[in-house]
Amino acid sequence: MNGRDILHVVENLARGGLERTVIDLIAAQRAAGHRCRVICVFEPGQLADELLAQGVRVDACHKRGGLDLRALRRLRGWLRETPGAVLHTHNATAHYYALLAAAGLPLARTVNTRHGMGAAEPHSRKEALYRLSARFTDYVVGVCDAARDRFAQQRVRPRAGLLAIPNGIRLDRFAPAQASDRVALARELGWPDDSILIGTVGRLNPVKDQAALISAFHRVHATQPQARLVIVGDGALRADLQARIDIAGLQDVARLVGDRDDVPRWLAGMQIFALPSRSEGYSIALLEACAAGLPIVATEVGGNREIVREGINGALIGAGDKQALAQALQRLVSDPELARQQGQAGRDWVLREGSFLQMAQRYDALYAGKPLPERAVAGMVEAV
């Protein structure tokens, strides 16, 4: 097979789940013999260097606020360089900008992936532009069944189909957490060897609701003094979250460690993973926690219920329910065998269902206009 030209258009390549998914998808596509490029509507972002080092071309339009005709001309010029390519856009703004720039150009297929659950305001101008552009798109893909169903309710109507392709991750980057990894990380943070590390990974913004996790952890630590909290990530709320930690008197047992490029090592040092988000699509962070063999406490939003099965590999709680979050964490801290069983169940499941290679295979079929390979929907079996 000669392979095909695939143009990925993103807002940027900042560090995050969407961007990591695109990079892993490109790796699988290039291994299959396809030629890939990335165009960023805004700035390149931190992860652009990773693709450039692999020989993948990355261009940036440096779009300004509002309708930026100069950015649109740049984008059209780059799209014109590869006639007959597959245009794969990611999220709303990148999609309608790319589709406008591509008007009249010969493309093999147009595919858009929405990596979350869509906007909180479906009647906004941005979403109206997105729905209009979807009518001239071959396929719109949600990253979970819940997202696909929501877009259908919001009258997103692509030409050929609206479907779900779950995200996948590079499973080879993650190994089950070992006691030695946990002791090493505890020592690095200046904590006792018997510390039980509760952790989370994500941007520090209101949607991820790390503030609720800090509040719940305060209750957990009051009854489980060996518990510790690690929050991996950075963002606009860092100062606010640090203030919450300080006011609660948790500065010796809770740590904001900032943005990290070695997330697998941090996951290997944790015993429990928490994701208190108020909204999620199909969370890369949860897939990575499963791959690290961690039991999970997550909010029952978006696609979380398609990854976390109650009582099997973790617990699901209502968004914003700090008491339920604290209780679920306390149960895992106080029952190491339950935590081990649930962590193993999650890892078993993600090894079957969470590979980026499976994700790439499904997209490849979509690019070719073929039926998608089936994915198992039975989920996980209960831990023994």
TAWOGI-V130606 format. One record per pair of residues at least 4 apart in sequence whose C-alpha atoms are under 7 Angstrom apart, sorted by the first residue. I is the first residue (numbers start at 1). J is the second residue. D is the distance in Angstrom with one decimal. If there is no record, write none. Layout:
BEGIN
i = <I,I>
j = <J,J>
d = <D,D>
END
This chain:
BEGIN
i = <2,3,3,3,4,4,4,5,5,5,5,5,6,6,6,6,6,6,7,7,7,7,7,7,7,8,8,8,8,8,8,9,9,9,9,9,9,9,10,10,10,10,10,10,11,11,11,11,12,12,12,12,12,12,13,13,13,13,13,13,14,14,14,14,15,15,15,16,17,17,18,18,19,20,21,21,22,23,24,24,24,24,25,25,25,26,26,27,28,28,28,29,29,29,30,30,30,36,37,37,37,38,38,38,39,39,39,40,40,40,40,41,41,41,41,41,42,42,42,42,43,43,43,44,44,48,48,49,50,51,51,52,52,52,61,61,61,62,63,63,64,68,69,70,71,72,72,73,74,75,75,76,76,76,77,79,80,83,83,84,84,84,85,85,86,86,86,86,86,87,87,87,87,88,88,88,89,89,89,89,89,90,90,90,90,90,91,91,91,91,91,92,92,92,93,94,95,95,96,96,96,96,97,98,99,99,109,109,110,110,110,111,111,111,111,112,112,112,113,113,113,114,114,114,115,115,115,116,116,116,116,117,117,117,117,122,123,123,124,125,126,127,128,129,130,131,131,133,134,134,134,135,135,135,136,136,137,137,138,138,138,138,139,139,139,139,139,140,140,140,140,141,141,141,141,141,142,142,142,142,142,143,143,143,143,143,143,143,144,144,144,144,144,144,144,145,145,146,146,146,147,147,147,148,148,148,148,149,150,151,151,152,158,165,166,166,167,167,168,168,168,168,169,169,169,170,170,171,171,173,174,174,174,175,175,176,176,176,176,177,177,177,177,177,178,178,179,180,181,181,181,182,182,182,182,183,183,184,185,185,186,186,186,186,186,187,187,187,191,194,195,195,195,196,196,196,196,197,197,197,197,197,197,197,198,198,198,198,198,198,198,199,199,199,199,199,199,199,200,200,200,200,200,200,201,201,201,201,202,202,203,203,203,204,204,204,204,204,204,204,205,205,205,205,207,207,207,208,208,208,209,209,209,210,210,211,211,212,212,212,212,213,213,214,214,215,215,216,216,216,216,216,217,217,218,219,220,220,220,221,221,228,228,229,229,229,230,230,230,231,231,231,232,232,232,232,232,233,233,233,233,234,234,234,237,238,239,240,241,242,243,244,245,245,245,245,246,246,250,251,262,263,264,265,266,267,267,268,271,272,272,272,273,273,273,273,273,274,274,274,275,275,275,276,276,276,277,277,278,278,279,279,280,280,280,280,281,281,282,282,283,283,284,285,286,287,287,287,288,289,289,290,290,290,290,290,291,291,292,293,293,293,293,294,295,295,295,295,295,296,296,296,297,297,297,297,297,298,298,298,299,299,299,299,300,300,300,300,300,300,304,305,308,308,308,309,309,309,310,310,310,311,312,312,312,312,313,313,313,313,314,315,317,317,317,321,322,323,324,325,326,327,328,329,330,331,332,332,332,335,336,337,338,339,340,341,341,342,342,343,344,345,345,346,347,348,349,349,350,351,355,356,357,358,359,360,361,362,362,362,363,364,365,365,365,365,366,366>
j = <33,33,34,35,34,35,85,34,35,36,85,86,35,36,37,85,86,87,36,37,38,85,86,87,88,37,38,39,87,88,89,38,39,40,88,89,90,94,39,40,41,89,90,94,40,41,42,94,40,41,42,43,44,45,19,44,45,46,47,48,19,45,46,47,19,46,47,20,21,284,22,115,23,24,25,167,26,27,28,169,170,356,29,356,360,30,36,31,32,357,360,33,34,360,34,35,36,56,56,57,58,57,58,59,58,59,60,44,59,60,61,60,61,62,63,94,60,61,62,63,60,61,62,48,60,52,58,53,54,55,56,56,57,58,71,74,75,71,68,71,68,72,73,74,75,76,101,77,78,79,101,80,101,102,81,102,105,106,107,106,107,108,107,108,107,108,109,110,367,107,109,110,111,110,111,112,94,95,111,112,113,94,95,112,113,114,95,112,113,114,115,96,114,130,97,98,99,112,100,129,130,133,101,102,103,133,138,367,137,138,139,137,138,139,140,139,140,141,140,141,142,141,142,143,142,143,281,147,280,281,282,147,280,281,302,127,127,128,128,129,130,131,132,133,134,135,156,137,156,157,158,157,158,159,158,159,158,159,158,159,160,161,158,159,160,161,162,158,161,162,163,148,162,163,164,165,147,148,163,164,165,147,164,165,166,167,281,282,148,164,165,166,281,282,303,149,164,150,302,303,151,281,302,152,162,163,164,153,154,155,156,156,162,359,282,359,282,359,354,355,356,359,354,355,356,355,356,291,355,264,264,291,292,291,292,268,291,292,293,181,268,269,292,293,182,268,183,184,185,268,269,186,268,269,270,187,193,188,189,269,190,191,192,193,195,191,192,193,195,226,226,227,228,226,227,228,271,227,228,229,230,270,271,272,228,229,230,270,271,272,273,229,230,231,270,272,273,274,230,231,232,273,274,275,231,232,233,285,232,233,233,234,235,208,233,234,235,236,237,238,209,235,236,237,277,278,279,276,277,278,276,277,278,214,276,215,241,216,276,320,322,217,276,218,245,219,322,220,322,323,325,326,221,326,222,326,224,326,330,225,227,253,254,253,254,255,254,255,256,255,256,257,256,257,258,259,260,257,258,259,260,238,258,259,241,242,243,244,245,246,247,248,249,250,251,254,250,251,254,255,266,267,268,269,270,289,292,292,294,294,295,296,289,294,295,296,297,296,297,298,297,298,299,298,299,319,299,319,301,319,301,302,301,302,303,304,302,303,303,304,287,304,288,289,290,291,350,354,292,293,294,294,343,346,347,350,347,350,347,343,344,346,347,343,313,314,339,342,343,313,314,315,314,315,316,328,329,315,316,317,316,317,318,319,304,305,316,317,318,319,308,309,313,314,315,313,314,315,314,315,316,315,342,345,382,383,342,343,345,346,342,328,321,324,325,325,326,327,328,329,330,331,332,333,334,335,336,338,339,339,340,341,342,343,344,345,383,346,383,347,348,349,383,350,351,352,353,380,354,355,359,360,361,362,363,364,365,366,372,373,367,368,369,370,371,372,370,372>
d = <6.9,5.0,4.3,7.0,5.0,6.1,6.9,6.1,4.8,6.0,4.8,6.2,6.1,4.8,6.5,5.6,4.8,6.1,5.9,5.1,5.9,6.8,6.1,5.0,6.0,6.1,4.8,6.3,6.3,4.9,5.6,5.8,4.8,5.9,6.4,4.6,6.3,6.1,6.4,5.0,6.3,6.2,5.3,5.4,5.2,4.8,5.6,5.5,4.9,6.5,5.7,5.7,5.2,5.6,5.5,5.5,4.4,6.2,5.3,5.7,6.6,4.3,5.1,5.9,6.4,6.3,6.2,6.1,6.1,5.4,6.4,6.3,6.3,6.2,6.0,6.9,6.1,6.3,6.5,7.0,7.0,6.6,6.2,6.5,5.8,6.0,6.6,6.2,6.3,6.2,6.3,6.6,5.5,6.7,4.9,6.1,6.8,6.7,6.0,5.2,6.2,6.3,4.8,6.4,5.8,4.8,5.7,5.9,6.1,4.5,6.1,6.0,5.0,6.2,5.9,6.3,6.1,5.6,4.2,4.9,5.6,7.0,5.1,5.8,5.6,6.3,6.8,6.0,6.7,6.5,5.2,5.1,6.1,6.8,5.0,6.2,6.5,6.5,6.1,5.2,5.9,6.3,6.1,6.4,6.2,6.2,5.9,6.1,6.4,6.2,6.2,6.1,4.7,6.0,6.7,6.7,6.8,5.6,6.3,5.4,4.4,4.9,5.2,5.4,6.0,5.2,4.8,6.1,6.8,7.0,6.2,4.9,6.2,6.0,4.7,5.6,6.1,5.2,6.3,4.7,6.4,6.1,6.4,5.7,4.9,6.0,6.2,7.0,5.9,4.5,6.2,6.4,7.0,5.7,6.1,6.0,6.0,6.5,6.0,6.7,5.9,5.6,6.2,6.0,6.3,6.9,6.4,6.3,5.4,5.2,6.6,6.5,6.0,4.9,5.9,6.4,4.9,6.1,5.9,4.6,6.0,6.3,5.4,6.8,6.6,5.8,6.1,7.0,5.9,3.9,7.0,5.0,6.4,5.1,6.4,5.7,6.2,6.4,6.2,6.2,6.3,6.1,6.2,6.2,6.1,6.8,5.4,6.7,6.4,6.0,4.9,5.6,4.7,5.9,6.6,6.4,5.3,5.9,5.7,4.9,5.0,6.8,5.6,6.8,5.7,5.0,5.9,6.1,6.6,5.0,6.6,7.0,5.9,5.1,5.3,6.4,5.2,4.7,6.2,4.6,6.4,6.5,5.4,5.2,4.6,5.9,6.4,5.6,6.4,5.4,6.4,5.3,6.7,5.7,5.6,6.2,5.7,6.2,5.9,5.8,6.2,6.6,6.7,6.3,6.8,5.9,5.8,6.3,6.3,6.4,5.5,5.6,6.4,6.8,6.8,6.7,6.5,6.2,4.7,4.7,3.9,5.6,6.2,5.2,4.6,6.2,5.8,6.5,6.2,6.7,5.8,5.8,5.5,6.7,5.3,6.8,6.9,4.6,4.9,6.6,4.3,6.5,5.8,6.4,6.5,6.8,6.2,6.1,6.2,5.9,5.1,6.1,6.7,3.9,6.2,6.2,5.1,6.2,6.3,5.5,6.2,5.0,6.4,6.1,6.6,5.4,6.6,6.6,6.6,6.9,5.0,5.8,6.4,5.9,4.7,5.9,6.2,6.0,4.8,5.8,6.9,4.8,5.4,6.6,6.0,4.9,6.3,6.0,6.1,4.8,5.8,5.7,4.7,5.7,6.1,6.3,5.0,6.1,6.6,5.2,6.1,5.7,5.3,6.2,6.1,4.7,5.9,6.4,6.4,5.1,5.1,5.4,5.6,6.7,6.3,5.2,4.4,6.3,5.4,6.2,6.8,6.2,6.3,5.6,5.7,5.2,6.2,6.3,4.0,6.2,5.8,5.4,6.6,6.3,6.6,6.3,6.3,6.1,6.9,6.6,5.9,5.9,6.5,6.2,6.9,7.0,6.8,6.4,5.3,6.6,6.1,4.6,6.0,6.3,6.4,6.3,5.8,5.8,5.8,4.9,5.7,5.1,5.8,6.4,4.5,6.2,6.0,5.1,6.2,6.3,4.9,6.3,6.3,5.4,5.5,6.2,6.9,7.0,4.7,4.3,6.8,6.4,4.9,5.1,6.1,6.1,6.2,6.4,6.3,6.2,6.0,6.1,6.3,5.2,5.8,7.0,5.9,5.5,5.7,6.9,6.9,6.2,6.1,6.6,6.8,6.8,6.3,6.2,6.1,5.6,5.4,6.2,6.6,6.1,6.2,4.8,6.4,5.7,4.8,5.7,6.3,4.6,6.6,5.5,5.4,6.7,6.2,6.8,6.8,5.4,5.7,6.2,6.2,5.0,6.5,7.0,5.2,5.2,4.8,6.4,6.5,6.9,6.1,6.2,6.2,6.2,6.8,6.9,6.2,6.4,5.5,5.7,6.7,4.8,4.8,6.3,4.9,6.2,6.9,4.3,5.3,6.3,5.0,4.2,5.6,5.2,5.5,5.1,4.2,6.5,4.5,6.4,5.6,4.8,6.0,6.7,6.9,6.4,5.1,6.3,5.3,4.7,5.4,5.2,6.0,6.0,5.3,5.6,5.7,6.7,5.9,6.3,6.1,6.0,7.0,5.8,6.3,6.9,5.6,4.7,6.0,5.9,5.6,6.6,5.2,6.0,4.0,5.9,5.5,5.0,6.0,6.7,6.9,6.2,6.5,6.3,6.1,6.2,6.1,6.2,6.0,6.2,6.7,6.2,6.0,6.1,6.4,6.7,5.4,6.4,6.1,6.2,6.1,6.0,6.2,6.2,5.7,6.3,6.4,6.3,6.1,6.3,5.5,6.2,6.2,6.7,6.1,5.6,4.5,6.8,6.7,6.1,6.2,6.4,6.4,6.0,6.4,6.4,5.5,6.0,6.2,6.4,6.2,5.0,6.5,5.7,5.8,6.5>
END
